[in-house]
Amino acid sequence: MLAESDPKKLFVELPVIHLAPVIDRVKPTEGIYRCPMYRVLSRTGTLSTTGHSTNFVIMLELPMP
């Protein structure tokens, strides 16, 4: 769950996430933070034909309190 960070802590490790694909899933409209995940910290890269950076991996939906 997404929560406030510790004071003076710029980066924290994200725990291992297991993805379970679901067919015809209804996307939630509330209580979710759409968090982009990149391959490298700097998020730099060239734009691909899809319009995303080449370092972009996936958009994670993290529950918020």
Helices and strands as residue ranges (DSSP letters): E 32-38, E 56-63
